[in-house]
Amino acid sequence: MRSKSISYIFLVAILCINFSCKSPVKILKKGEVIITENIMKVPIDIKTKLPFVKVEINGKEYNFLFDTGAMTCISFDLYKELQLKSKSIYNIYDSQGNEKEEMITILPQLKMGSILMKNVGCVVINFDSFEFKCTKIDGVIGSNHIKDLFVKVNNQEKVIEFTKDFSLLDKIGFDKEWDFIEDKQYRPILISNFYGKKMGFVFDTGANSYIDITKKFVDEVKDSIKSPIITFEGHNSVGIYGKDKKNKYIYYFKPEQLEISDHSFNGELVSTGSSNLIGNDYLEHFDYILDWKHKKIYFKELDRPNTKKIFSFSPGYSDNKFIVSSILKTENHPLRLGEVIVSINGQKIDKMSQEELCNLFLNNYKLDTITIEVLRDNQVLPFTFTREDFFK
């Protein structure tokens, strides 16, 4: 069994579009999906707890994120390489509430194994942040282009199965069933009850967090929460357009009153974020089947962690430097927000290549102990941290 750590920055690729204008809606709904096999199995490559799949465009292989919390996207580099044309320009919001104008285009053809997608409406995104560059992301397969298929994510075997015929899928052991509704972007939304408040959770394979609730909702019921609330100061997540600029504190707690799709989540570790979502750090402990036709998700539980150990800080990347991005809010924490990290586990940051920095970023969540050196008042100070269970 593995314990959950926040020793890394959570990536949340979820994109939202304001659908007050019909033009981009029509474009993003475009696309024909053709599957020539009864069941198509596509291998998953996990990076920072996110599922990536290989796709083929014009005979060349690309790296796409499988993301139920977003619409299909391609990178700006791929847009230029394929010499595509903009069909519309529209405001896009990322998971952190940041907004930017982006182009919407039509990709003539995309293959994922034997699945052929034609005339695919997609958003053009510049994945230029350090965190996303390290995953070598070329695009996103979003809900708008997988909703017409039955999708089985097999985390044990690291494959995704796609089919047009639900009866062909092996469903032995799938004894949990969740209902969902879909929003205008076809994202699965789970109706939930949090201390008497109704809300929706995005079923989001494009987020590597566990279970997030917006801080606004938590603040409204904070007096009703009896379990300890651990507070961190700073930021521990990043969207496509950067960090959340509004929220400066993150709460961690185990609610006594949380139901998601009529299933109890009492005692699960929850953190505050900019969106209500269930991310891949939780979903990786299940095999599951997405059924957009009947608006259901079927689950088979795998091994689950029996503890939730976390570090008392998280590193981040800003202005070409590793920094202390968040710290446990306590009187005597040895680190200070924003301090420059000059080494991690003996590796000098300024001596590392971009590839080595990326390897460090992609794999540091696996660590049980971490030793860092920070620069403070022209002195280099060493500190060692071990994951702790703050909820004993």
C-alpha positions in Angstrom: 0.0 0.0 0.0 1.2 3.5 -0.8 0.7 6.7 1.2 -0.3 10.0 -0.4 2.3 12.7 -0.4 2.1 16.4 -1.4 5.8 16.7 -2.0 5.1 17.8 -5.5 2.9 20.4 -7.2 -0.4 19.1 -8.3 -1.1 19.5 -12.0 -4.7 20.3 -12.9 -5.3 20.5 -16.6 -9.0 21.0 -16.5 -10.3 23.7 -18.9 -13.6 25.5 -18.8 -15.2 27.4 -21.7 -17.9 30.0 -21.3 -20.7 28.7 -23.6 -22.6 31.9 -24.0 -21.5 31.9 -27.6 -22.7 29.2 -30.0 -19.9 29.4 -32.5 -17.2 27.6 -30.5 -19.8 25.1 -29.2 -20.5 23.9 -32.7 -16.8 23.6 -33.5 -15.9 21.7 -30.3 -18.8 19.3 -30.8 -17.4 18.4 -34.3 -15.8 15.1 -34.7 -16.6 11.6 -35.9 -15.3 8.6 -33.9 -14.8 5.3 -35.8 -13.6 2.2 -34.0 -12.8 -0.9 -36.1 -12.2 -3.4 -33.3 -14.7 -4.8 -30.8 -12.5 -3.6 -28.0 -9.5 -1.3 -28.5 -6.9 -1.5 -25.7 -4.6 1.6 -25.4 -1.6 1.5 -23.0 -1.4 4.2 -20.4 1.9 6.0 -19.5 1.6 7.5 -16.0 3.5 10.8 -15.4 3.0 12.6 -12.0 0.0 10.4 -11.5 -1.6 11.5 -14.8 -2.6 9.1 -17.6 -1.0 9.7 -21.0 -1.8 7.8 -24.2 0.0 7.7 -27.6 -1.9 9.0 -30.6 -0.9 9.2 -34.3 -1.4 12.2 -36.6 -0.2 12.1 -40.2 1.9 9.0 -39.3 3.7 10.6 -36.4 3.3 9.7 -32.7 2.3 12.2 -30.1 1.7 12.3 -26.3 -1.9 13.1 -25.2 -3.3 13.4 -21.7 -6.5 11.3 -21.2 -8.6 13.9 -19.4 -12.3 13.6 -18.5 -12.2 17.0 -17.0 -11.5 18.9 -20.2 -12.3 19.2 -23.9 -9.9 18.0 -26.6 -6.9 20.2 -27.0 -3.7 20.3 -29.1 -0.5 22.2 -28.3 0.3 25.5 -30.1 3.5 23.8 -31.4 1.4 21.0 -32.9 -1.0 23.6 -34.4 1.9 25.3 -36.1 3.5 22.0 -37.2 0.2 20.8 -38.9 -0.4 24.3 -40.4 -3.9 24.4 -39.1 -6.2 27.4 -39.2 -8.1 29.1 -36.4 -11.9 28.8 -36.6 -12.7 30.9 -33.6 -11.1 32.7 -30.7 -12.6 32.4 -27.2 -11.9 32.9 -23.5 -10.7 29.7 -21.7 -10.5 29.3 -18.0 -8.1 26.8 -16.3 -8.6 25.0 -13.0 -7.1 27.8 -11.0 -9.6 30.4 -12.4 -7.0 32.0 -14.7 -8.4 33.2 -18.0 -6.8 33.5 -21.5 -8.0 33.9 -25.1 -7.3 30.8 -27.1 -7.9 29.7 -30.7 -10.3 26.9 -31.6 -9.4 24.8 -34.6 -10.4 21.6 -36.4 -7.9 18.7 -36.5 -8.6 16.7 -39.7 -7.6 13.3 -38.3 -6.3 11.6 -35.2 -5.7 7.9 -34.5 -5.5 6.2 -31.1 -4.8 2.6 -31.8 -7.6 1.5 -34.2 -9.8 4.4 -33.1 -10.0 7.0 -35.8 -11.2 10.5 -35.0 -12.1 12.8 -37.9 -12.6 16.5 -38.1 -11.9 16.9 -34.4 -12.9 20.3 -32.9 -10.2 21.3 -30.3 -8.8 24.1 -28.3 -5.2 25.3 -29.1 -3.2 25.6 -25.8 0.4 26.8 -25.3 1.7 24.2 -22.7 4.7 26.4 -22.0 4.9 26.1 -18.2 7.8 24.1 -16.7 5.5 21.6 -15.1 3.6 20.8 -18.3 6.7 20.8 -20.5 8.2 18.1 -18.4 5.3 15.8 -19.2 6.0 16.4 -22.9 2.3 16.9 -23.5 1.2 17.4 -27.1 -2.5 17.5 -26.5 -5.5 16.3 -24.6 -8.1 13.6 -25.4 -11.2 15.2 -23.7 -14.7 14.1 -22.8 -16.2 15.6 -25.9 -14.6 13.0 -28.1 -14.9 9.9 -25.9 -18.5 10.3 -24.7 -19.9 8.1 -27.5 -17.7 5.2 -26.4 -17.8 2.9 -23.3 -14.5 3.5 -21.6 -12.8 1.1 -19.1 -9.7 2.3 -17.3 -7.7 -0.7 -16.1 -5.2 0.8 -13.6 -3.9 -2.7 -12.7 -2.8 -3.4 -16.3 -2.2 0.2 -17.2 -4.5 0.2 -20.2 -7.7 1.9 -21.3 -10.3 -0.1 -23.2 -12.7 1.5 -25.7 -15.7 -0.1 -27.2 -19.1 0.6 -28.8 -20.6 -2.5 -27.1 -20.9 -2.3 -23.3 -21.6 -6.1 -23.1 -18.1 -6.9 -24.3 -16.4 -5.4 -21.2 -15.4 -7.7 -18.3 -17.3 -6.3 -15.4 -16.5 -8.9 -12.7 -15.8 -7.2 -9.4 -17.3 -3.9 -10.4 -19.6 -3.7 -7.5 -19.8 0.1 -7.0 -22.0 2.3 -9.2 -22.1 6.0 -9.3 -24.6 8.2 -11.2 -23.5 11.4 -12.9 -24.8 14.2 -15.0 -22.8 15.9 -17.7 -22.2 19.6 -18.2 -22.1 21.4 -21.6 -18.6 20.2 -22.1 -19.7 16.5 -21.5 -17.6 16.3 -18.3 -19.0 13.8 -15.7 -20.4 15.7 -12.8 -21.1 13.9 -9.5 -23.9 15.4 -7.4 -22.7 15.6 -3.8 -23.7 16.7 -0.3 -21.1 18.4 1.9 -22.4 19.2 5.4 -25.9 19.9 3.9 -24.6 21.8 0.9 -25.3 20.5 -2.5 -22.5 20.7 -5.0 -21.0 19.0 -8.1 -17.7 17.2 -8.3 -15.9 16.9 -11.7 -14.7 13.3 -12.3 -11.3 14.5 -13.4 -8.6 12.2 -14.8 -6.6 15.3 -15.8 -5.9 16.3 -12.2 -3.4 14.5 -10.0 -4.9 15.6 -6.8 -7.0 13.4 -4.5 -10.3 15.0 -3.5 -10.6 18.8 -3.8 -13.3 21.1 -2.6 -13.2 24.9 -3.2 -12.1 26.8 -0.1 -15.3 29.0 -0.4 -17.5 25.9 0.4 -15.2 24.8 3.2 -15.2 28.2 4.8 -19.0 28.3 4.8 -19.3 25.1 6.9 -16.0 25.3 8.8 -17.8 25.6 12.2 -19.5 22.2 11.5 -16.2 20.4 10.8 -15.2 18.5 13.9 -12.0 16.8 12.6 -8.7 18.6 12.8 -8.0 21.0 9.9 -4.3 21.2 8.8 -3.5 24.5 7.2 -0.8 25.1 4.6 0.2 28.5 3.4 1.1 29.1 -0.2 0.3 27.1 -3.4 0.4 23.4 -4.1 -1.3 23.2 -7.5 -0.9 24.7 -11.0 -3.2 24.9 -14.0 -2.3 25.5 -17.6 -2.1 29.2 -17.0 -0.3 29.1 -13.7 -1.2 29.2 -10.0 -4.3 30.3 -8.3 -3.7 33.9 -7.4 -6.7 34.3 -5.0 -6.3 31.5 -2.4 -3.2 31.7 -0.2 -4.1 28.9 2.2 -4.8 25.2 1.7 -6.8 23.1 4.2 -6.4 19.3 4.7 -9.1 17.5 6.7 -11.2 14.4 6.9 -14.9 15.4 6.8 -17.6 13.7 8.8 -20.3 14.6 6.3 -19.4 14.1 2.6 -21.5 12.1 0.2 -20.6 11.9 -3.5 -23.1 10.3 -5.8 -24.9 8.8 -2.7 -21.7 7.2 -1.5 -20.1 8.1 1.8 -16.7 9.8 1.7 -16.6 10.3 5.5 -13.0 10.1 6.7 -11.4 10.5 3.3 -8.6 13.1 3.1 -9.9 16.2 1.4 -8.0 19.4 0.5 -9.1 22.8 -0.7 -8.5 23.8 -4.3 -10.0 26.1 -7.0 -12.4 23.4 -8.2 -14.6 20.6 -6.8 -13.1 17.4 -8.2 -12.0 13.9 -7.7 -8.5 13.5 -9.2 -6.3 10.7 -10.3 -4.5 10.3 -7.0 -7.8 8.9 -5.7 -8.9 7.2 -9.0 -5.7 5.2 -9.4 -6.9 2.9 -6.6 -9.7 1.7 -8.8 -10.5 0.1 -12.2 -13.6 1.9 -13.5 -15.9 2.0 -16.5 -17.4 5.3 -17.8 -20.8 5.0 -19.4 -22.0 8.3 -20.8 -25.0 6.6 -22.4 -26.6 5.7 -19.1 -24.7 8.3 -17.1 -23.0 5.8 -14.8 -19.5 5.0 -13.6 -18.8 1.4 -12.3 -15.9 0.8 -9.9 -13.7 -2.1 -8.9 -11.6 -1.2 -5.8 -7.9 -2.1 -5.8 -5.5 -1.7 -2.9 -6.1 1.5 -1.0 -3.7 3.4 1.3 -4.6 3.1 4.9 -2.7 6.2 5.9 -2.3 9.6 4.3 1.2 10.8 5.0 2.3 14.2 3.7 5.4 16.4 3.9 5.1 19.7 5.8 6.1 21.6 2.7 6.0 21.4 -1.1 8.5 22.6 -3.7 7.5 24.5 -6.8 9.1 26.0 -9.9 9.0 29.7 -10.5 11.2 32.1 -12.6 13.6 29.2 -13.5 14.1 28.3 -9.9 12.9 25.7 -7.5 11.3 27.4 -4.5 9.4 26.6 -1.3 5.9 26.8 -2.7 3.8 25.9 0.4 4.5 25.2 4.1 2.5 23.9 7.1 1.2 26.9 8.9 2.9 26.7 12.3 4.9 29.0 14.5 8.1 27.2 14.2 8.3 25.8 10.6 12.0 25.9 9.6 11.3 27.0 6.0 10.0 30.3 4.6 7.7 30.7 1.7 9.5 31.6 -1.5 13.0 30.6 -0.4 15.1 29.3 -3.2 16.0 25.6 -3.1 19.6 25.1 -4.2 19.7 21.3 -3.8 17.4 18.4 -3.4 18.8 15.1 -2.0 22.3 16.2 -2.8 21.6 17.2 -6.4 22.6 20.9 -7.0 19.8 22.5 -9.0 22.1 24.9 -10.9 24.2 22.0 -12.1 21.3 20.0 -13.5 20.2 19.9 -17.2 16.6 20.6 -18.1 16.0 16.9 -18.5 17.5 16.2 -15.1 15.3 18.9 -13.6 12.2 17.3 -15.2 13.1 13.9 -13.9 13.4 15.4 -10.4 10.0 17.1 -10.8 8.3 14.0 -12.3 9.6 11.6 -9.6 10.0 13.4 -6.3 6.5 12.4 -5.2 7.8 8.9 -4.7 10.2 10.0 -1.9 9.6 9.1 1.7 12.3 11.4 3.0 13.7 14.5 1.3 16.7 16.7 2.2 16.9 20.2 0.7 19.2 23.1 1.0 17.8 26.6 0.8 19.4 30.0 0.4 18.7 32.4 3.3 20.6 35.6 4.1 23.5 34.5 1.8 23.8 31.2 3.7 23.0 27.7 2.4 20.9 25.9 5.1 20.1 22.1 5.0 16.8 20.6 6.2 15.5 17.1 6.1 11.8 16.2 6.1 9.9 12.9 6.4 6.3 12.2 5.5 4.0 12.5 8.5 0.5 11.4 9.4 -1.0 14.6 10.8 -4.4 12.9 11.4 -3.5 10.2 14.0 
